Amino acid sequence: MGVTYSSAGVDAEAGDDLVERIKPLARMTRIAEVLDDVGGFASLVSVPKGIDDPVLVSGTDGVGTKLKIAFATGVHDTIGQDLVGMCVNDVLTTGARPLFFLDYFATGKLDVGVAEAVVRGIANACKECGCALVGGETAELPGMYAAGEYDLAGFVVGVVSRSKIVTGARVEAGDVVMGLPSSGLHSNGYSLVRKVTDGVPLTERVGDKTLGEALLEPTRLYAKTVRALLERPDVDIRAMAHITGGGIPGNLPRVLPDGLGARITASWPRPPIFDFVQQHGPIDEKEMRLTFNCGVGYVLVVAQDSVKTLGGGVIRMGEIVKVPAETAFEDRIEWG
């Protein structure tokens, strides 16, 4: 009997089974602009009507070594939300509406149940964000990954009217820095987290959760909140930043014009996982701010007269200030 693809370690039948399981999940996320179902060679999505001079906005990301926590706990139905959050929250910063999403799932030997749980998390998150899961790629790569492990990548495309793109160009001194709370670590800094918590049982308590639960708390999805604010005529949003690896110092300056920085004068509650990680290092406060979101996952820079209309749930963090042109990138954020 000749050598087969199956004898080389690739289970084509499992792949077909997964596609059939994924189809209803993708249909759940369907939006009016989707023209076909999952299963063909490519996905067709029309540009939404009513958008003047539409511009497409794309983004891609992964979830890093947070995957190691999913492997250790056997919990795979939330990591998909992390993947969507890392991608969609990025494209939101331009003012775009997320339109459609694709995923890449790679593993050494396909476990259909695990893959389905991951994709279910992706689909649920896409539905919450209002974007369609239109397809992706499942790759079974024998010898590439340790048993029981997999890797993920996500790809999102959004759309925005050219006249409504948020670039940060209108930011000026005196504008107000506002923050949306994070749900925890989101999907950044896990190599450091795993180093300082090595040997700590995942069952140890962190507030009202176990350590495993706190580390797997999924990335908050900001699409509904941000879209609602962008549609309000009484709110003038001049810049937005998704706070990922590098924290506020590594992300907010990316959307500020040269010669401007931010003075952060407020404090806010942090989810307990931050203090837990900091104490187990120990990690000094500067390193915490340069690595983690520290309780704020998304930042908006707004005109002063917009602040009073934003409502509850938004943190007033500080204000935009002038800084010398030669100021180092991370030093454009002043704390005090």
C-alpha positions as CSV (number, residue, x, y, z in Angstrom):
1,M,0.0,0.0,0.0
2,G,1.4,3.4,-1.0
3,V,2.1,6.3,1.3
4,T,-0.9,8.6,2.0
5,Y,-1.4,12.1,3.2
6,S,-3.1,10.6,6.3
7,S,0.0,8.4,7.1
8,A,2.1,11.6,6.9
9,G,0.0,13.0,9.8
10,V,-2.7,15.1,8.1
11,D,-6.3,14.2,8.8
12,A,-8.3,15.7,5.9
13,E,-11.5,14.2,7.2
14,A,-11.1,16.1,10.5
15,G,-10.6,19.3,8.5
16,D,-13.8,18.7,6.6
17,D,-15.6,18.0,9.8
18,L,-14.3,21.3,11.3
19,V,-15.5,23.3,8.2
20,E,-19.0,21.8,8.7
21,R,-19.0,22.8,12.3
22,I,-17.8,26.3,11.6
23,K,-20.4,27.1,8.9
24,P,-23.3,27.8,11.3
25,L,-21.0,29.9,13.5
26,A,-20.0,32.0,10.5
27,R,-23.7,32.4,9.4
28,M,-24.5,33.7,12.9
29,T,-22.2,36.7,12.2
30,R,-23.5,37.4,8.7
31,I,-24.1,41.0,7.8
32,A,-26.0,42.5,4.8
33,E,-22.8,43.1,2.8
34,V,-21.7,39.4,2.8
35,L,-22.4,37.8,-0.6
36,D,-21.5,34.1,0.0
37,D,-21.1,31.4,2.7
38,V,-17.9,29.9,4.2
39,G,-16.6,27.0,2.1
40,G,-15.5,28.5,-1.2
41,F,-12.0,29.6,-2.2
42,A,-12.6,33.3,-1.3
43,S,-15.2,35.5,0.4
44,L,-17.2,38.2,-1.2
45,V,-18.2,41.3,0.7
46,S,-19.6,44.5,-0.8
47,V,-18.8,48.0,0.4
48,P,-21.7,49.3,2.6
49,K,-24.1,51.7,1.0
50,G,-24.4,55.3,2.3
51,I,-20.7,55.8,3.0
52,D,-19.3,58.8,1.1
53,D,-15.9,58.2,-0.5
54,P,-15.3,54.9,1.4
55,V,-11.8,53.9,2.5
56,L,-10.9,50.4,3.5
57,V,-8.9,49.9,6.7
58,S,-7.1,46.6,7.5
59,G,-5.4,45.1,10.5
60,T,-3.8,41.9,11.6
61,D,-2.7,40.5,15.0
62,G,-2.3,37.5,17.2
63,V,-2.7,36.8,20.9
64,G,0.9,36.0,21.8
65,T,1.9,33.6,24.6
66,K,-1.5,34.0,26.3
67,L,-2.1,30.8,24.3
68,K,0.1,29.0,26.8
69,I,-2.5,29.7,29.5
70,A,-5.3,28.2,27.3
71,F,-3.1,25.1,26.8
72,A,-2.4,24.8,30.5
73,T,-6.1,25.2,31.6
74,G,-7.8,23.4,28.7
75,V,-10.1,26.4,28.2
76,H,-10.3,27.4,24.6
77,D,-13.6,29.2,24.1
78,T,-12.4,32.7,25.1
79,I,-9.1,33.0,23.3
80,G,-11.0,33.7,20.1
81,Q,-12.4,36.9,21.6
82,D,-8.8,38.0,22.3
83,L,-8.0,37.5,18.7
84,V,-10.9,39.6,17.5
85,G,-10.3,42.3,20.1
86,M,-6.6,42.7,19.2
87,C,-7.5,43.2,15.5
88,V,-10.9,45.1,15.7
89,N,-9.8,47.5,18.5
90,D,-6.9,48.5,16.3
91,V,-9.0,49.4,13.2
92,L,-11.5,51.3,15.4
93,T,-8.8,53.9,16.1
94,T,-9.2,55.3,12.6
95,G,-12.9,55.7,13.0
96,A,-13.7,52.7,10.9
97,R,-16.6,50.3,11.2
98,P,-15.2,46.7,11.3
99,L,-16.7,45.0,8.3
100,F,-15.3,41.4,8.1
101,F,-12.9,39.1,9.8
102,L,-10.8,36.0,8.9
103,D,-8.7,33.7,11.1
104,Y,-5.7,31.5,10.7
105,F,-5.6,28.4,13.0
106,A,-2.5,26.2,12.8
107,T,-1.7,23.0,14.8
108,G,0.3,19.8,14.6
109,K,-2.7,17.5,14.9
110,L,-6.2,18.9,14.5
111,D,-8.4,18.4,17.5
112,V,-11.8,19.3,16.0
113,G,-13.4,20.0,19.4
114,V,-10.7,22.5,20.4
115,A,-10.7,24.2,17.1
116,E,-14.4,24.5,17.1
117,A,-14.3,26.1,20.6
118,V,-11.7,28.6,19.4
119,V,-13.8,29.5,16.4
120,R,-16.9,29.8,18.4
121,G,-15.2,32.4,20.5
122,I,-14.1,34.2,17.4
123,A,-17.7,34.1,16.0
124,N,-19.3,35.4,19.2
125,A,-16.8,38.3,19.3
126,C,-17.4,39.1,15.7
127,K,-21.1,39.2,16.2
128,E,-20.7,41.6,19.2
129,C,-18.5,43.9,17.1
130,G,-20.9,43.8,14.2
131,C,-18.5,42.3,11.7
132,A,-18.8,39.1,9.7
133,L,-16.6,36.0,10.1
134,V,-16.3,35.2,6.4
135,G,-13.6,32.5,6.4
136,G,-10.0,31.7,7.3
137,E,-7.5,28.9,7.1
138,T,-7.0,25.8,9.2
139,A,-3.5,24.3,8.8
140,E,-2.5,20.9,10.1
141,L,1.3,20.9,10.2
142,P,2.7,17.7,11.7
143,G,6.0,18.3,13.5
144,M,5.6,22.1,13.7
145,Y,3.8,22.3,17.1
146,A,4.0,20.5,20.4
147,A,1.1,18.1,21.1
148,G,-2.0,19.9,22.1
149,E,-0.8,23.3,21.0
150,Y,-1.8,25.7,18.2
151,D,-1.3,29.2,16.9
152,L,-3.7,31.9,15.9
153,A,-3.7,35.0,13.7
154,G,-6.6,37.3,12.8
155,F,-7.2,39.6,9.9
156,V,-9.9,42.4,9.9
157,V,-11.1,44.8,7.3
158,G,-13.1,47.9,8.2
159,V,-14.5,50.9,6.2
160,V,-14.8,54.6,6.9
161,S,-15.7,57.7,4.9
162,R,-12.6,59.6,4.0
163,S,-14.0,62.7,5.6
164,K,-14.5,60.9,8.9
165,I,-11.1,59.3,9.3
166,V,-9.6,59.9,12.7
167,T,-5.9,60.7,12.3
168,G,-4.9,62.7,15.4
169,A,-4.0,65.6,13.2
170,R,-6.5,67.9,14.9
171,V,-5.2,67.2,18.4
172,E,-4.0,70.4,20.3
173,A,-2.8,71.4,23.7
174,G,-5.6,71.5,26.2
175,D,-7.6,68.6,24.7
176,V,-8.7,66.0,27.2
177,V,-7.4,62.4,27.5
178,M,-10.2,60.0,28.3
179,G,-9.9,56.2,28.9
180,L,-12.1,53.1,28.6
181,P,-11.4,50.5,31.3
182,S,-9.8,47.2,30.4
183,S,-11.0,43.8,31.5
184,G,-7.5,42.9,32.7
185,L,-4.2,42.1,30.9
186,H,-6.0,41.7,27.6
187,S,-3.4,39.9,25.3
188,N,-0.1,41.7,26.1
189,G,2.9,41.1,28.4
190,Y,2.3,37.4,28.9
191,S,5.9,36.4,28.5
192,L,6.7,38.6,31.5
193,V,3.5,37.4,33.3
194,R,4.5,33.8,32.8
195,K,8.0,34.4,34.0
196,V,7.0,36.1,37.3
197,T,4.2,33.6,38.1
198,D,6.1,30.5,37.1
199,G,5.4,27.9,39.8
200,V,2.3,29.7,41.1
201,P,-0.7,27.3,40.9
202,L,-3.4,28.5,38.5
203,T,-5.9,27.7,41.2
204,E,-4.5,30.5,43.5
205,R,-7.1,33.2,44.2
206,V,-6.7,36.7,42.5
207,G,-9.7,38.7,43.8
208,D,-12.8,36.8,43.0
209,K,-11.2,34.6,40.4
210,T,-8.5,31.9,40.2
211,L,-5.2,32.9,38.6
212,G,-6.1,30.8,35.6
213,E,-9.4,32.6,35.2
214,A,-7.8,36.1,35.7
215,L,-5.1,35.3,33.1
216,L,-7.7,34.1,30.6
217,E,-10.1,37.1,31.0
218,P,-10.7,38.0,27.4
219,T,-9.8,41.3,25.8
220,R,-12.6,43.8,26.1
221,L,-14.3,44.7,22.8
222,Y,-14.7,48.4,22.3
223,A,-16.6,48.4,19.0
224,K,-20.1,49.2,20.3
225,T,-18.9,51.9,22.7
226,V,-16.6,53.6,20.2
227,R,-19.1,53.5,17.3
228,A,-21.8,55.1,19.5
229,L,-19.4,57.9,20.5
230,L,-18.4,58.5,16.9
231,E,-22.0,58.9,15.8
232,R,-22.8,61.5,18.4
233,P,-22.6,65.1,17.0
234,D,-21.9,66.5,20.5
235,V,-18.6,64.5,20.9
236,D,-15.5,65.7,19.1
237,I,-13.0,62.8,19.0
238,R,-9.7,63.9,17.7
239,A,-7.5,60.8,18.3
240,M,-7.9,57.3,19.6
241,A,-5.3,54.7,20.7
242,H,-5.7,51.0,21.5
243,I,-3.5,50.3,24.5
244,T,-1.6,47.1,23.8
245,G,2.1,46.1,24.3
246,G,4.0,49.2,25.4
247,G,1.2,50.5,27.5
248,I,0.0,54.1,27.4
249,P,3.6,55.5,26.8
250,G,4.1,53.2,23.8
251,N,0.8,53.7,22.1
252,L,-0.8,57.1,22.8
253,P,2.1,59.1,21.3
254,R,1.6,57.2,18.0
255,V,-1.5,59.3,17.3
256,L,-0.3,62.6,18.6
257,P,1.3,65.3,16.4
258,D,4.9,66.2,16.9
259,G,5.5,68.6,19.8
260,L,2.5,67.2,21.8
261,G,2.4,64.8,24.7
262,A,0.0,63.9,27.5
263,R,0.0,64.7,31.2
264,I,-1.7,61.9,33.1
265,T,-3.0,63.3,36.4
266,A,-5.7,60.8,37.4
267,S,-5.6,57.4,39.0
268,W,-8.2,54.6,38.4
269,P,-9.0,51.2,39.7
270,R,-6.9,48.3,38.3
271,P,-8.2,44.8,38.0
272,P,-6.6,42.7,40.8
273,I,-4.4,40.8,38.3
274,F,-2.1,43.8,37.8
275,D,-1.2,44.0,41.5
276,F,-0.8,40.3,41.7
277,V,1.7,40.2,38.8
278,Q,3.5,43.3,40.0
279,Q,4.0,41.9,43.5
280,H,5.2,38.5,42.2
281,G,8.0,40.1,40.2
282,P,8.5,42.4,41.8
283,I,8.0,44.7,38.9
284,D,8.5,48.5,39.3
285,E,5.7,50.9,38.3
286,K,7.6,52.3,35.3
287,E,8.0,48.8,33.8
288,M,4.3,48.0,34.5
289,R,3.3,51.1,32.5
290,L,5.7,50.3,29.7
291,T,4.4,46.7,29.4
292,F,0.7,46.5,30.3
293,N,-2.5,48.5,29.8
294,C,-2.7,48.9,33.6
295,G,-6.5,49.1,33.6
296,V,-7.1,51.3,30.6
297,G,-7.5,49.5,27.3
298,Y,-8.5,52.3,24.9
299,V,-7.8,56.0,25.0
300,L,-9.7,58.8,23.3
301,V,-8.5,62.4,22.9
302,V,-11.5,64.8,22.8
303,A,-12.1,68.5,22.7
304,Q,-12.7,70.1,26.1
305,D,-16.3,70.8,25.4
306,S,-17.0,67.1,24.7
307,V,-16.1,65.9,28.1
308,K,-19.3,66.7,30.0
309,T,-21.4,64.8,27.5
310,L,-19.4,61.5,27.5
311,G,-21.3,60.0,30.5
312,G,-20.3,57.4,33.0
313,G,-17.8,54.6,32.4
314,V,-15.2,56.8,30.8
315,I,-12.1,57.8,32.8
316,R,-10.8,61.4,32.7
317,M,-7.1,60.7,32.7
318,G,-5.4,64.0,31.9
319,E,-4.8,66.5,29.1
320,I,-2.7,67.1,26.1
321,V,0.4,69.3,26.6
322,K,3.2,70.8,24.5
323,V,6.5,69.0,24.7
324,P,9.9,69.9,23.2
325,A,10.3,68.5,19.6
326,E,13.3,66.4,20.7
327,T,11.4,64.6,23.5
328,A,11.9,60.8,23.3
329,F,8.8,58.9,22.2
330,E,8.0,57.2,25.6
331,D,8.8,60.5,27.5
332,R,5.9,62.3,25.8
333,I,3.7,60.9,28.5
334,E,4.1,62.7,31.8
335,W,2.8,61.1,35.0
336,G,1.9,63.2,38.1
